[in-house]
Amino acid sequence: MRIATKIHLILIGLTLSMAATIVSAQTTTVIKFSHVAPSDTPKGQAALRFKKLVEQGSRRRVRVDVYPNNQLYKESDELEALQLGAVQIVAPSLAKLAQFGLKDFEVFDLPYLFANKEAVSRVTEGAVGKSMLRKLESKGMIGLAYWDNGFKIMSSNKPLKMPADFVGLRMRIHSSPVLEDQMEVLGAIPQMLDGNEVYFALHSRIVDGVESSPVNFYTRKLYEVQSHVTVSNHGYLGNAVIVNKKFWDSLPSDLRKVIDDAMREATVYGNNLAAQENDAALEAIKKNKKVTVLILNDEESAAWRYALQPVRKQLEGRIGKAIVTAAAKEAEARRLSDR
């Protein structure tokens, strides 16, 4: 083959390669994933794991841009941004979904519904959890997964041992009717604030206390502005990972599978990490000399449970007894079968 012919073929190959690169760049699907947690939290790490798995699995046909820590939207704005298509994926707290007419999600805020992580999984992976995710479609959203954030502790600048200790305290909560009811039956005054506002609100005494997971308490350095923590495990904090439905429907089936597979793996990773890091955060809080950590004894725990019983009745009246009963049965299933 003549040298001129070889050069001509090489030039054609280079041209085609460049053209393919340009087309590839032009057809890259970009997913903006916005969430409100710092990158070093379980949610932040799960989002980064999801990004890595999607980009690898799609062979770079999909790029995931993760925006943590309120970089794009505040907690109160992210669902609206998703519906408008300004972002493609968000991971709001489950409490936020009730604001969009999805009252069934309020059940996750019910005090003492879950005994442990396994009980949570029985609901999120069972018929109740799947049914709730399907209801997101009517709001232009698709539910991909549930991500754990851990079980709750209570904090204040005074000991919180018995329900009477809450009387008159201004307690920060997520925007949730259930959590409002919870604080009110304890005699506290619920205050709804975005997560990024909590430290300042505690520091300036706008609020007196907060319920949070140990990881959130520790990573947001709330030990600097709260002197007492009660390990109550009275409630569960979780998130739903949600994608814009119009965007999801526009994807080819093979990319949807890549995203689904990546989400399943990232969910297992993130939920295991949440359990580990909450345990580690609680140990770090216990070692912090600025904070006194209280563990409820049997008598105190029973008093909390008794005081919070009216919350279940109020929830049943708002969303229906059937969904509350179904969630409770799924949560209790294994414990009952083991008796």
C-alpha positions as MATLAB code, in Angstrom:
seq = 'MRIATKIHLILIGLTLSMAATIVSAQTTTVIKFSHVAPSDTPKGQAALRFKKLVEQGSRRRVRVDVYPNNQLYKESDELEALQLGAVQIVAPSLAKLAQFGLKDFEVFDLPYLFANKEAVSRVTEGAVGKSMLRKLESKGMIGLAYWDNGFKIMSSNKPLKMPADFVGLRMRIHSSPVLEDQMEVLGAIPQMLDGNEVYFALHSRIVDGVESSPVNFYTRKLYEVQSHVTVSNHGYLGNAVIVNKKFWDSLPSDLRKVIDDAMREATVYGNNLAAQENDAALEAIKKNKKVTVLILNDEESAAWRYALQPVRKQLEGRIGKAIVTAAAKEAEARRLSDR';
ca = [
       0.000    0.000    0.000;
       1.376    3.379   -0.966;
       2.403    5.795    1.782;
      -0.064    8.385    0.489;
      -2.901    5.870    0.777;
      -1.879    4.961    4.338;
      -1.805    8.606    5.340;
      -5.221    9.093    3.750;
      -6.684    6.176    5.718;
      -5.106    7.380    8.954;
      -6.602   10.833    8.411;
     -10.015    9.313    7.749;
      -9.700    7.233   10.932;
      -8.730   10.268   12.976;
     -11.618   12.250   11.506;
     -14.115    9.509   12.327;
     -12.683    9.161   15.815;
     -12.975   12.892   16.408;
     -16.518   12.882   15.038;
     -17.464    9.999   17.319;
     -15.998   11.871   20.278;
     -18.004   14.970   19.397;
     -21.232   12.982   18.979;
     -20.544   11.178   22.252;
     -20.042   14.476   24.042;
     -23.180   15.868   22.490;
     -25.278   12.892   23.570;
     -23.985   12.587   27.151;
     -26.919   12.570   29.545;
     -26.294   14.794   32.536;
     -27.997   14.124   35.863;
     -27.951   16.886   38.445;
     -28.265   15.231   41.859;
     -28.975   17.811   44.556;
     -29.126   17.092   48.273;
     -28.721   18.998   51.516;
     -26.243   16.816   53.449;
     -22.463   17.336   53.638;
     -20.408   15.061   51.393;
     -18.883   13.207   54.345;
     -22.266   11.976   55.661;
     -23.771    8.592   54.698;
     -26.159   10.339   52.289;
     -23.295   12.293   50.754;
     -21.151    9.183   50.381;
     -24.026    7.154   48.925;
     -24.636    9.888   46.330;
     -20.963    9.794   45.311;
     -21.039    5.989   45.108;
     -24.137    6.246   42.888;
     -22.325    8.736   40.634;
     -19.346    6.417   40.223;
     -21.474    3.349   39.482;
     -23.691    5.108   36.937;
     -20.794    6.641   35.055;
     -18.942    3.338   34.944;
     -22.008    1.259   34.095;
     -23.114    3.593   31.310;
     -19.595    3.800   29.867;
     -19.722    7.564   30.322;
     -22.981    7.941   28.433;
     -24.348    9.381   31.666;
     -22.625   11.963   33.854;
     -23.856   12.546   37.384;
     -23.094   15.949   38.891;
     -23.628   15.800   42.662;
     -24.420   19.032   44.508;
     -24.308   18.427   48.291;
     -24.842   20.652   51.305;
     -27.498   23.020   49.866;
     -25.194   24.126   47.034;
     -28.118   24.444   44.619;
     -31.288   24.420   46.710;
     -32.353   24.610   50.322;
     -34.206   21.704   51.883;
     -37.491   23.585   51.503;
     -36.961   24.191   47.772;
     -35.475   20.995   46.370;
     -38.707   19.122   45.614;
     -40.114   22.053   43.667;
     -36.829   22.289   41.744;
     -37.175   18.595   40.886;
     -40.742   18.989   39.660;
     -39.698   21.938   37.481;
     -36.851   19.911   35.981;
     -34.111   22.196   37.309;
     -32.502   19.071   38.779;
     -33.072   15.419   37.942;
     -32.588   13.679   41.311;
     -33.049   14.756   44.928;
     -33.018   12.893   48.251;
     -35.385   14.753   50.595;
     -36.352   13.645   54.066;
     -39.487   11.517   54.048;
     -41.204   14.172   56.140;
     -40.980   16.612   53.214;
     -43.126   14.466   50.933;
     -46.265   15.033   52.985;
     -46.146   18.682   51.897;
     -46.943   17.589   48.354;
     -50.187   15.872   49.310;
     -48.478   12.526   49.907;
     -49.724   12.079   53.446;
     -48.973    8.345   53.604;
     -45.295    9.191   54.039;
     -46.143   10.710   57.410;
     -46.226    7.166   58.803;
     -42.402    7.087   58.840;
     -42.397    9.861   61.458;
     -44.598    7.930   63.872;
     -42.833    7.573   67.250;
     -41.730    4.072   68.175;
     -42.930    2.499   64.924;
     -39.559    0.812   64.299;
     -37.614   -1.226   66.825;
     -34.445   -1.440   64.719;
     -32.948   -1.190   61.239;
     -34.395   -4.552   60.198;
     -37.903   -3.342   61.011;
     -37.332   -0.306   58.790;
     -36.217   -2.542   55.927;
     -39.311   -4.720   56.241;
     -41.451   -1.643   55.584;
     -39.329    0.150   52.959;
     -38.724   -3.051   50.987;
     -42.208   -4.449   51.537;
     -45.640   -3.750   50.120;
     -46.189   -0.552   52.123;
     -42.940    1.092   51.084;
     -43.292    0.141   47.419;
     -46.887    1.366   47.336;
     -45.823    4.739   48.681;
     -43.107    5.171   46.065;
     -45.628    4.464   43.308;
     -47.788    7.331   44.577;
     -45.017    9.770   43.692;
     -45.835    9.327   40.002;
     -49.001   11.405   40.357;
     -46.745   14.323   41.349;
     -44.396   13.968   38.386;
     -41.783   12.016   40.318;
     -40.432    8.454   40.418;
     -39.240    6.938   43.691;
     -35.991    5.031   43.289;
     -35.030    4.056   46.842;
     -35.156    4.707   50.560;
     -31.958    5.848   52.261;
     -31.530    5.522   56.011;
     -30.330    8.392   58.152;
     -30.622    6.614   61.486;
     -32.639    6.628   64.673;
     -33.249    9.834   66.561;
     -31.737   11.326   69.644;
     -33.087   14.376   71.491;
     -30.879   17.257   72.582;
     -31.261   20.368   74.685;
     -29.366   22.470   77.187;
     -31.002   20.604   80.042;
     -31.601   16.905   80.778;
     -34.526   15.340   78.904;
     -35.395   12.246   80.911;
     -39.167   12.390   81.270;
     -41.914   13.841   79.070;
     -42.445   16.709   81.529;
     -38.908   17.924   80.788;
     -40.061   19.070   77.330;
     -42.708   21.492   78.577;
     -42.171   24.956   77.122;
     -39.073   24.051   75.070;
     -38.863   25.293   71.489;
     -37.835   22.167   69.601;
     -36.675   22.177   65.996;
     -38.375   19.653   63.717;
     -38.643   18.816   60.045;
     -41.819   20.113   58.473;
     -44.162   17.282   59.453;
     -47.635   17.196   61.036;
     -46.619   14.050   62.924;
     -43.589   15.731   64.434;
     -45.689   18.748   65.313;
     -48.111   16.447   67.130;
     -45.220   14.679   68.814;
     -43.768   17.857   70.287;
     -47.144   19.251   71.254;
     -48.181   16.163   73.227;
     -44.852   16.444   75.066;
     -45.659   20.054   75.885;
     -42.930   21.484   73.625;
     -43.301   24.153   70.941;
     -42.395   22.772   67.473;
     -40.211   25.004   65.297;
     -39.756   24.098   61.610;
     -36.315   24.946   60.248;
     -34.120   23.791   57.379;
     -31.143   21.699   58.459;
     -28.597   24.367   57.535;
     -30.325   26.842   59.871;
     -30.235   24.674   62.987;
     -26.782   25.538   64.343;
     -27.395   29.287   64.208;
     -30.882   28.897   65.687;
     -29.497   26.921   68.636;
     -26.549   29.258   69.089;
     -28.795   32.327   69.152;
     -31.413   30.607   71.376;
     -34.128   30.890   68.729;
     -34.748   27.226   69.495;
     -33.869   25.286   72.637;
     -33.361   21.801   71.290;
     -33.554   19.434   68.362;
     -34.207   15.829   67.418;
     -31.690   14.411   64.975;
     -29.620   11.362   64.173;
     -26.238   11.063   65.919;
     -24.474   11.597   62.576;
     -26.349   14.830   61.898;
     -25.748   16.038   65.447;
     -22.029   15.330   65.212;
     -21.266   16.462   61.651;
     -23.170   19.724   62.152;
     -21.203   20.262   65.396;
     -24.321   20.717   67.480;
     -22.302   19.601   70.525;
     -20.949   23.158   70.510;
     -24.429   24.559   71.203;
     -26.182   21.715   73.087;
     -25.110   20.384   76.475;
     -27.368   17.322   76.864;
     -28.271   14.427   74.560;
     -30.853   11.736   75.258;
     -30.471    8.442   73.395;
     -34.192    7.861   72.968;
     -34.361    6.058   69.603;
     -37.957    7.260   69.565;
     -38.153    7.818   65.828;
     -36.594    7.133   62.457;
     -34.983    9.531   59.998;
     -35.017    8.507   56.359;
     -34.856    9.898   52.857;
     -36.456    8.999   49.554;
     -34.308    9.193   46.434;
     -36.525   10.632   43.717;
     -36.091   11.313   40.005;
     -38.066   13.667   37.779;
     -40.633   11.508   35.935;
     -40.427   13.340   32.604;
     -36.653   12.933   32.592;
     -36.924    9.265   33.616;
     -39.419    8.495   30.870;
     -37.126   10.118   28.292;
     -34.274    7.723   29.035;
     -33.742    4.561   26.973;
     -34.461    1.352   28.858;
     -30.804    0.322   29.051;
     -29.838    3.549   30.856;
     -32.767    3.214   33.241;
     -31.454   -0.250   34.116;
     -27.960    1.139   34.702;
     -29.406    3.769   37.046;
     -31.612    1.230   38.852;
     -28.708   -1.176   39.345;
     -26.432    1.605   40.573;
     -29.106    2.860   42.951;
     -29.617   -0.588   44.482;
     -25.895   -0.962   45.140;
     -25.514    2.602   46.428;
     -28.507    2.090   48.726;
     -27.043   -1.014   50.374;
     -23.719    0.787   50.731;
     -25.260    3.970   52.132;
     -27.639    2.257   54.544;
     -24.883    0.072   55.977;
     -22.660    3.142   56.265;
     -25.447    5.051   58.040;
     -25.699    2.346   60.704;
     -21.936    2.230   61.198;
     -21.443    5.984   61.270;
     -24.364    6.622   63.617;
     -22.819    4.158   66.064;
     -19.433    5.854   65.667;
     -20.945    9.346   65.987;
     -22.766    8.373   69.178;
     -19.521    7.076   70.673;
     -17.797   10.336   69.707;
     -20.602   12.349   71.333;
     -20.266   10.286   74.516;
     -16.534   11.073   74.628;
     -17.127   14.797   74.100;
     -16.660   16.514   77.464;
     -19.049   19.329   76.463;
     -22.012   16.961   76.303;
     -23.791   14.845   78.903;
     -25.327   11.739   77.285;
     -28.401   10.197   78.916;
     -29.677    6.663   78.259;
     -33.353    6.134   79.098;
     -34.012    3.412   81.651;
     -37.059    1.137   81.400;
     -39.266    3.429   83.485;
     -38.330    6.538   81.495;
     -38.721    4.768   78.158;
     -42.166    3.516   79.167;
     -43.168    7.056   80.144;
     -42.099    8.378   76.722;
     -44.037    5.656   74.920;
     -47.154    6.299   76.975;
     -46.951   10.074   76.478;
     -46.594    9.699   72.703;
     -49.485    7.234   72.217;
     -51.945   10.010   71.179;
     -49.765   10.752   68.139;
     -50.778    7.437   66.563;
     -54.483    8.208   66.967;
     -53.987   11.641   65.439;
     -52.098   10.118   62.501;
     -54.790    7.483   61.940;
     -57.372   10.255   61.779;
     -55.328   12.175   59.219;
     -54.099    9.494   56.799;
     -56.324    6.550   57.698;
     -55.994    3.671   60.099;
     -55.317    1.132   57.319;
     -51.925    2.495   56.272;
     -50.767    2.959   59.879;
     -51.831   -0.579   60.773;
     -50.233   -2.049   57.641;
     -46.900   -0.320   58.330;
     -46.961   -1.412   61.966;
     -47.679   -5.030   60.979;
     -44.784   -5.102   58.515;
     -42.451   -3.549   61.073;
     -43.492   -6.124   63.682;
     -43.645   -9.157   61.364;
     -40.438  -10.958   62.281;
     -40.636  -10.142   65.950;
     -44.077  -11.724   66.111;
     -43.027  -14.777   64.110;
     -40.089  -15.384   66.445;
     -42.289  -15.649   69.550;
];
